[in-house]
Amino acid sequence: MLNKFGPSSQGEARVEYLDGDFRVVSPGSYVRCAITGEHIPLDELKYWSVDRQEAYATPDAVLARHYPAQAVKA
């Protein structure tokens, strides 16, 4: 369940990552990718780890976290 807040909720949100869903704990418009630091708008958030409680911007970022030795160097 995505908790939406009004347009005044700018800045980084605090999120609890659940199985197949997430819950906004503190309002904001984005979260940060744990690998790249990229801002991920909440309405575009697709990848996260429940165990690590962190978000990822792309599938490549997920792979880099779980298999760092095989991460593609850009």
DSSP file (Angstrom, degrees, kcal/mol; ACC not computed):
  #  RESIDUE AA STRUCTURE BP1 BP2  ACC     N-H-->O    O-->H-N    N-H-->O    O-->H-N    TCO  KAPPA ALPHA  PHI   PSI    X-CA   Y-CA   Z-CA
    1    1 A M              0   0    0      0, 0.0     2,-0.6     0, 0.0    23,-0.3   0.000 360.0 360.0 360.0 121.1    0.0    0.0    0.0
    2    2 A L        -     0   0    0     21,-0.1     2,-0.7    19,-0.1    21,-0.1  -0.788 360.0-146.5 -90.9 118.4    1.5    3.3   -1.1
    3    3 A N        -     0   0    0     -2,-0.6     2,-0.4    19,-0.2    22,-0.0  -0.770  16.7-156.5 -85.4 116.3    0.8    6.1    1.3
    4    4 A K        -     0   0    0     -2,-0.7     2,-0.3    23,-0.1    -2,-0.0  -0.740   8.4-168.3 -94.6 140.1    0.5    9.3   -0.7
    5    5 A F        -     0   0    0     -2,-0.4     4,-0.1    23,-0.2    23,-0.0  -0.812  32.5 -84.7-119.1 165.6    1.0   12.7    0.8
    6    6 A G    >   -     0   0    0     -2,-0.3     3,-1.9     1,-0.1    -1,-0.2   0.024  49.2 -90.2 -64.4 174.4    0.2   16.1   -0.6
    7    7 A P  T 3  S+     0   0    0      0, 0.0    -1,-0.1     0, 0.0    22,-0.0   0.635 119.4  73.6 -63.8 -14.3    2.5   18.1   -3.0
    8    8 A S  T 3  S+     0   0    0      1,-0.2     2,-1.7     2,-0.0    -2,-0.1   0.523  70.8  96.5 -76.6  -3.3    4.1   19.7    0.0
    9    9 A S    <   +     0   0    0     -3,-1.9     2,-0.2    19,-0.1    -1,-0.2  -0.495  53.4 153.4 -87.8  68.8    6.0   16.5    0.7
   10   10 A Q        +     0   0    0     -2,-1.7     2,-0.1    18,-0.2    -2,-0.0  -0.553  35.1  41.8 -91.4 161.5    9.2   17.3   -1.0
   11   11 A G  S    S-     0   0    0     -2,-0.2    18,-2.7    17,-0.1    19,-1.3  -0.441 101.1 -23.8  98.1-173.5   12.5   15.7    0.0
   12   12 A E  B     -a   30   0A   0     16,-0.2    19,-0.2    17,-0.2     2,-0.2  -0.575  59.2-144.1 -81.9 132.0   13.6   12.2    0.9
   13   13 A A        -     0   0    0     17,-3.7     2,-0.5    -2,-0.3    19,-0.2  -0.569   9.6-131.0 -87.7 154.7   10.9    9.9    2.3
   14   14 A R  E     -C   26   0B   0     12,-1.9    11,-3.1    -2,-0.2    12,-1.8  -0.953  34.7-172.2-104.2 126.8   11.5    7.3    5.0
   15   15 A V  E     -C   24   0B   0     -2,-0.5     2,-0.6     9,-0.3     9,-0.2  -0.927  26.6-145.4-128.1 142.0   10.1    4.0    3.9
   16   16 A E  E     -C   23   0B   0      7,-3.2     7,-2.8    -2,-0.4     2,-0.5  -0.943  26.3-142.1-102.2 119.4    9.5    0.6    5.4
   17   17 A Y  E     +C   22   0B   0     -2,-0.6     5,-0.2     5,-0.2     2,-0.2  -0.724  25.0 179.0 -88.8 124.9   10.0   -2.1    2.7
   18   18 A L  E >   -C   21   0B   0      3,-2.6     3,-1.0    -2,-0.5     2,-0.7  -0.622  43.8 -70.6-115.7 172.9    7.6   -5.0    2.9
   19   19 A D  T 3  S-     0   0    0      1,-0.3     3,-0.1    -2,-0.2    30,-0.0  -0.567 118.1 -14.9 -67.4 111.6    7.1   -8.1    0.9
   20   20 A G  T 3  S+     0   0    0     -2,-0.7     2,-0.3     1,-0.1    -1,-0.3   0.552 136.9  47.6  73.9   7.6    5.6   -6.9   -2.4
   21   21 A D  E <   -C   18   0B   0     -3,-1.0    -3,-2.6   -20,-0.1     2,-0.3  -0.954  65.8-142.4-162.1 172.4    4.8   -3.5   -1.0
   22   22 A F  E     -C   17   0B   0     -2,-0.3     2,-0.4    -5,-0.2    -5,-0.2  -0.981   8.4-141.7-146.5 159.9    6.2   -0.6    1.0
   23   23 A R  E     -C   16   0B   0     -7,-2.8    -7,-3.2    -2,-0.3     2,-0.6  -0.986  18.5-129.5-126.3 128.2    4.9    1.8    3.6
   24   24 A V  E     +C   15   0B   0     -2,-0.4    -9,-0.3   -23,-0.3    -2,-0.0  -0.663  25.7 176.9 -78.0 120.0    5.9    5.5    3.9
   25   25 A V  E    S+     0   0B   0    -11,-3.1   -10,-0.2    -2,-0.6    -1,-0.2   0.851  75.1  20.4 -90.6 -43.0    6.9    6.2    7.4
   26   26 A S  E    S-C   14   0B   0    -12,-1.8   -12,-1.9     2,-0.0    -1,-0.3  -0.999  95.5-107.6-128.3 130.8    7.9    9.9    6.9
   27   27 A P        +     0   0    0      0, 0.0     2,-0.3     0, 0.0   -17,-0.1  -0.138  55.6 128.2 -61.5 150.5    6.6   11.8    3.9
   28   28 A G        -     0   0    0    -19,-0.1   -16,-0.2   -15,-0.1   -18,-0.2  -0.937  58.7-113.6 178.2 175.6    8.7   12.7    0.9
   29   29 A S  S    S+     0   0    0    -18,-2.7    13,-1.9    -2,-0.3    14,-0.3   0.560  88.6  16.5-104.9 -10.6    8.8   12.5   -2.8
   30   30 A Y  E     -aB  12  41A   0    -19,-1.3   -17,-3.7    11,-0.3     2,-0.3  -0.960  54.9-143.5-152.2 167.1   11.7   10.1   -3.3
   31   31 A V  E     - B   0  40A   0      9,-2.0     9,-3.4    -2,-0.3     2,-0.4  -0.878  32.1-110.4-125.6 165.0   14.1    7.5   -1.8
   32   32 A R  E     - B   0  39A   0     -2,-0.3    23,-0.6     7,-0.2     2,-0.3  -0.780  25.4-115.5 -99.9 140.2   17.8    7.0   -2.5
   33   33 A C  B  >  -d   55   0C   0      5,-2.6     4,-1.6    -2,-0.4    23,-0.2  -0.567  19.9-140.4 -68.9 131.1   19.2    4.0   -4.3
   34   34 A A  T  4 S+     0   0    0     21,-3.1    -1,-0.1    -2,-0.3    22,-0.1   0.713  98.3  36.4 -67.1 -21.0   21.5    2.2   -1.9
   35   35 A I  T  4 S+     0   0    0     20,-0.3    -1,-0.2     3,-0.1    21,-0.1   0.876 131.0  21.6 -97.6 -50.2   24.0    1.5   -4.7
   36   36 A T  T  4 S-     0   0    0      2,-0.1    -2,-0.1     0, 0.0     3,-0.1   0.664  88.0-129.3 -97.9 -19.0   24.1    4.6   -6.9
   37   37 A G     <  +     0   0    0     -4,-1.6    -3,-0.1     1,-0.3    19,-0.0   0.445  55.9 152.5  80.1  -1.1   22.6    7.3   -4.6
   38   38 A E        -     0   0    0     -6,-0.1    -5,-2.6     1,-0.1     2,-0.4  -0.299  51.2-111.9 -62.3 143.6   20.2    8.2   -7.4
   39   39 A H  E     -B   32   0A   0     -7,-0.2    -7,-0.2    -3,-0.1    -1,-0.1  -0.657  29.7-161.6 -77.0 130.7   16.8    9.7   -6.3
   40   40 A I  E     -B   31   0A   0     -9,-3.4    -9,-2.0    -2,-0.4     5,-0.1  -0.954  17.3-131.0-115.8 111.6   14.0    7.3   -7.0
   41   41 A P  E >   -B   30   0A   0      0, 0.0     3,-2.4     0, 0.0     4,-0.5  -0.359  21.4-122.8 -58.5 139.7   10.5    8.9   -7.1
   42   42 A L  G >  S+     0   0    0    -13,-1.9     3,-1.0     1,-0.3   -12,-0.1   0.838 111.7  57.3 -56.2 -34.8    8.1    6.9   -4.9
   43   43 A D  G 3  S+     0   0    0    -14,-0.3    -1,-0.3     1,-0.2   -13,-0.1   0.566 110.6  44.8 -75.7  -4.6    5.8    6.4   -7.8
   44   44 A E  G <  S+     0   0    0     -3,-2.4     2,-0.4     2,-0.0    -1,-0.2   0.336  80.6 124.7-113.3   3.0    8.6    4.8   -9.8
   45   45 A L    <   +     0   0    0     -3,-1.0    12,-0.1    -4,-0.5     3,-0.1  -0.522  18.0 145.5 -70.7 118.9   10.0    2.6   -6.9
   46   46 A K        +     0   0    0     -2,-0.4     2,-0.5    10,-0.4    -1,-0.2   0.581  52.5  58.1-125.6 -23.3   10.1   -1.0   -8.1
   47   47 A Y  E     +E   56   0C   0      9,-0.7     9,-2.6     2,-0.0     2,-0.3  -0.954  57.3 135.5-125.1 127.5   13.1   -2.7   -6.6
   48   48 A W  E     -E   55   0C   0     -2,-0.5     2,-0.5     7,-0.3     7,-0.2  -0.977  43.8-119.3-157.6 167.4   14.0   -3.0   -2.9
   49   49 A S  E  >> -E   54   0C   0      5,-2.6     4,-1.3    -2,-0.3     5,-1.1  -0.967   9.7-165.6-115.5 123.6   15.2   -5.5   -0.3
   50   50 A V  T  45S+     0   0    0     -2,-0.5    -1,-0.2     2,-0.2   -33,-0.1   0.917  93.6  49.0 -68.8 -44.2   13.0   -6.4    2.7
   51   51 A D  T  45S+     0   0    0      1,-0.2    -1,-0.2     2,-0.1    -2,-0.0   0.902 122.0  32.3 -64.2 -42.8   16.0   -7.9    4.6
   52   52 A R  T  45S-     0   0    0      2,-0.1    -1,-0.2     0, 0.0    -2,-0.2   0.618  98.1-136.7 -89.8 -14.3   18.3   -5.0    4.0
   53   53 A Q  T  <5 +     0   0    0     -4,-1.3     2,-0.3     1,-0.2    -3,-0.2   0.954  60.9 122.4  53.5  55.0   15.6   -2.3    4.1
   54   54 A E  E   < - E   0  49C   0     -5,-1.1    -5,-2.6   -23,-0.0     2,-0.2  -0.985  54.9-129.1-144.8 155.2   17.0   -0.4    1.1
   55   55 A A  E     -dE  33  48C   0    -23,-0.6   -21,-3.1    -2,-0.3     2,-0.4  -0.660  13.1-154.3-103.9 157.0   15.9    0.6   -2.3
   56   56 A Y  E     - E   0  47C   0     -9,-2.6    -9,-0.7   -23,-0.2   -10,-0.4  -0.992  12.1-148.9-133.2 140.5   17.5    0.1   -5.8
   57   57 A A  S    S+     0   0    0     -2,-0.4    -1,-0.1     1,-0.1   -11,-0.1   0.829  79.7   8.7 -76.3 -33.7   17.1    2.2   -8.9
   58   58 A T  S  > S-     0   0    0      1,-0.1     4,-1.5   -12,-0.1     3,-0.3  -0.907  76.5-104.1-143.2 165.0   17.5   -0.5  -11.4
   59   59 A P  H  > S+     0   0    0      0, 0.0     4,-2.3     0, 0.0     5,-0.2   0.859 120.7  59.5 -60.1 -33.9   17.9   -4.3  -11.7
   60   60 A D  H  > S+     0   0    0      1,-0.2     4,-2.4     2,-0.2     5,-0.1   0.874 102.1  52.7 -62.0 -36.7   21.6   -3.8  -12.3
   61   61 A A  H  > S+     0   0    0     -3,-0.3     4,-1.7     2,-0.2    -1,-0.2   0.879 107.4  51.8 -66.1 -37.9   21.8   -2.1   -8.9
   62   62 A V  H  X S+     0   0    0     -4,-1.5     4,-2.2     2,-0.2     5,-0.2   0.941 111.6  46.8 -61.7 -47.5   20.1   -5.1   -7.3
   63   63 A L  H  X S+     0   0    0     -4,-2.3     4,-3.0     1,-0.2    -2,-0.2   0.889 108.9  54.8 -62.2 -40.0   22.7   -7.4   -8.9
   64   64 A A  H  < S+     0   0    0     -4,-2.4    -1,-0.2     1,-0.2    -2,-0.2   0.862 110.3  46.9 -62.6 -35.6   25.5   -5.2   -7.8
   65   65 A R  H  < S+     0   0    0     -4,-1.7    -2,-0.2     1,-0.2    -1,-0.2   0.913 121.0  35.5 -71.3 -43.3   24.4   -5.4   -4.2
   66   66 A H  H  < S+     0   0    0     -4,-2.2    -2,-0.2     1,-0.2    -3,-0.2   0.758 132.4  26.9 -85.9 -25.2   23.9   -9.1   -4.1
   67   67 A Y    ><  +     0   0    0     -4,-3.0     3,-1.5    -5,-0.2     4,-0.3  -0.520  67.7 163.7-134.3  66.2   26.8  -10.1   -6.4
   68   68 A P  G >  S+     0   0    0      0, 0.0     3,-1.0     0, 0.0    -1,-0.1   0.794  73.1  60.1 -60.4 -30.7   29.4   -7.3   -6.0
   69   69 A A  G 3  S+     0   0    0      1,-0.2    -5,-0.1     3,-0.0    -2,-0.0   0.760 109.9  43.4 -68.7 -23.0   32.3   -9.3   -7.6
   70   70 A Q  G <  S+     0   0    0     -3,-1.5    -1,-0.2    -7,-0.2    -6,-0.1   0.326  83.8 130.7-104.5   7.1   30.3   -9.7  -10.8
   71   71 A A    <   -     0   0    0     -3,-1.0     2,-0.4    -4,-0.3   -10,-0.1  -0.338  63.6-114.4 -64.0 139.7   29.1   -6.0  -11.0
   72   72 A V        -     0   0    0    -12,-0.1     2,-0.5     1,-0.0    -1,-0.1  -0.623  25.8-136.3 -76.1 126.0   29.6   -4.3  -14.3
   73   73 A K              0   0    0     -2,-0.4    -1,-0.0     1,-0.1     0, 0.0  -0.738 360.0 360.0 -85.4 125.5   32.1   -1.5  -14.0
   74   74 A A              0   0    0     -2,-0.5    -1,-0.1     0, 0.0    -2,-0.0   0.445 360.0 360.0 -88.7 360.0   30.9    1.6  -15.9
